Amino acid sequence: MLVEAGIDVVDLGPSLVPDEGDHAYLIRAFTSLSERDRLEEAFYGSDAWRDGPRARVLDPIDSYQTVVLDVREAVVEGLRTAG
């Protein structure tokens, strides 16, 4: 759904640290913070998300962290191909 909404999903998957249980990561790339705001607002405010998988996705999440990095496109591509 994120990709269909125009969000660049670079990589996602489970944590590789054995003691972290069901931890996972999602790496997304945006050209700017304003693009991030616009795309997230459109996606998370959409009926497709709210009336669709929202509850199933969010209910098992106890906590989450957001980290925003400013990196070159080559770094994003490296993450994309490494995953």
Secondary structure, 3 states (H helix, E strand, C coil): CCCCCCCEEEEEEECCCHHHCCCEEEEEECCCHHHHHHHHHHHHCCHHHHCCCHHHHHCCCCCCCCCCCCCCHHHHHHHHHHC
